[in-house]
C-alpha cells in the first residue's frame, strides 16, 4: 500500500505560494489544486473521463448527501464510491457537518453529535464523529475530514469558543476510530471563527491529535474577502509546513489566487459547477452571463483565449440558445468550460510557482480581469 | 459538389428488407438507418462526437422549433445549423407541418399554408410550403422534407381526401422553389391516412412531381401496429425501388424491425431519447424502468450483452441513484445507452441483410425480447 504523503517541493520567491505533491494509493495530486464538487456521486453533468481530460486530479464528495441517498452501506456493497461512480482517482469526502447545518432540519448539537431531520424525507438521524468516519470509510474515501461544526458568522465569542473546543474533542474521536497509517488519510479542520486566539488554539489542538493534513473551516461564510484573507494570513503559518493545507468551500478565482499567495494547497467550491448551470461563465476577462441578449448572434467562443472543447467548438450564440431552450447540453457544456477555467487557473499557478513568478501571474490575472471585453 | 444519390445494394432473400447507401455532400449513410432527433439544434444530452462514436450517420432537426427559436435567419447568419451545433454529418429537417399541428395554437389551414400561434410566446405566424423550404435551406439541411399535413387518425374519408390532395399541391410548390440537383435533396411524403386508394394516389402524384426520396407520413399516429404494418406493406411497393424510403416518426424497436422487413430504409423517433429522460431503458431482453426499487442494489449493467460506454462503466444501481437524485448525468447516460441500442439494432440489421439472414435476425430479436431477465 502506498502511504499518504505530501512533498513540499518549492516556495515562491516573493509570495507565500507553495508547490507540492500529494501521493496516495489512488494517484498523485499536484498542488495547489482545485477539487470539483461531486455532491451526489457525480460532478453534475460531467463524465469522469472528461474530468480527467480537463486536469481534475481529485474530486470532493458529500457525506451528508450520500449517507441519505443512496446510503453508504449500499455504496459499500457496490464496491465503494470510486467504482460506483466510475472515478479511479482520489476522492476527498467532507464530514457531513456542514450540510447537516445548512440542509438538515431541526438540528440539535450535543456532545455526542448532531441530531437532524433529512431534507429529503424528514427521517431523524444522529450524526456523530464515529458515524461520519464510518460513512466516509464505507465510501472508500482517500481523504477523510474530521466531523466538526462550521460556525455561523457572525457568532458571539462564547459560542465560537464552545463550538471550537467541541470540534477539537470530536476531531480526537475521529482520530481514535481512524488511526494514522491506514488506507485513508485524516484531515483536521481549524475552527475558531474570526477570533485569532481561538484559531491558534484550534490549530494547536489538531497538531496534538496529529492528522495528515489541515483545513481551514468556517471561512467564506459571509465575511468580507479581506477578513478571509487576513485570517488565512494569520492561520496558515500556524500549521506545519510539511503537510497539505486546504481552505474549505473557497471560492472565486480571485479567492483562489489570494489563497495560493498565502500558502494554501487545496480548494473546493461549487461555484464553477453551480454558476455554469445558471449560465454564468468564467473567462480570463471576467464573467459572462450567457442569458444576455448581447450574445444572441455572437460567434465568438466564451473565452477567445481558452482552448477547452467548448471554446474550440461552440459560439456564445449557440450556448445562449441552449440555455434559453433549457437544454441538457447547456449544463453539460457550461460546466465543462467553467471547470476547465478553474483547472487552467491552477495549472498556470503551479507553473508560475515553479518558475518563481507567481507574483507576476497574480498581477496578470488582475490585469486581464479588468480588461474591457 | 457531390450529388444526392441512393444505391440500392441488396435485397434480403426472404423478407422485403433492403440494404442501401445514400451519398450526399456531407457523407454517406448506410441504410436501413435510424436518425436520432435533435429538435432544438441538439440531440438532448448528447455531444456530437458521442453521436458519431455510437454510429449515428444522420440526425433530424425540427424546422418548427428552430424557426421560432433561435430563428432560421440567426442560424443562417451563424453559418448554418451544422456549424451552429458542431455536427458535420448529414441533417434531415422536417417541414414544420407536424409540429405546427401538435404544438401550435389556433391552427388554421388554408390553401396558402397554415397560420398558428407560437407555443413559446403566442406570436402569430403563417407557415407556407415556400417558407418551410426557405427555413430548411437557411438551416443548411441536407434532406429537406416537403410541407404537408400529418392527418389526424381517425379522420373522415372526405377530410383525408381533401388534405392529401392539398399536400400534393403543397409538394409541387416545394419542388418549384427547390429544384432537383441543388445542394439539398427534397423528399416527398405519401399521405392518404388509412385509405389505400388515397395512399396510391398520393404516391403517384409525388412521382409525377419527382423527388429524391419518399416518406410515409401519417403513420404511428395512434393506429394499431398491425394497421401500420399493413399500410407499409401496401404503400412501400408503390414507390420506386431505386430511391430511399423513410417512415416518419417510427418507432419502437419492433416497429423498426418490421419496417425494415417491409422495405423501409430510414426511420426517426423521439422514443430512445425521450424514454431515456424518463428512465425507460432499452435492452436486448426488453425495457427496464430504472426507477424501480428492484434495481437499487443491482450491480449489472443495463444490458449485459451491450458494449456501450454506459454498460461498460455503470451499474443499474448507479443509474437508478442518478435518476432518483434528478442528476443531469442521468439524462446523459440514459440517452447515450438508448441511442446506442437503436444504432446497434440497425447495424445488426444491415449486417443480417448483407448476409441474407434478416429473417433469422428478426426471429432472434423476438426470442431475446421474450427471454426472462
Interface residues (C-beta under 8 A of the other chain):
Chain A: X40 X41 X42 X44 X45 X46 X47 X69 X70 X74 X77 X78 X79 X84 X85 X86 X296 X297 X299 X313 X314 X315 X317 X318 X320 X321 X322 X324 X325 X327 X328 X329 X331 X332
Chain B: X40 X41 X42 X44 X45 X46 X47 X69 X70 X74 X77 X78 X79 X84 X85 X86 X296 X297 X299 X313 X314 X315 X317 X318 X320 X321 X322 X324 X325 X327 X328 X329 X331 X332
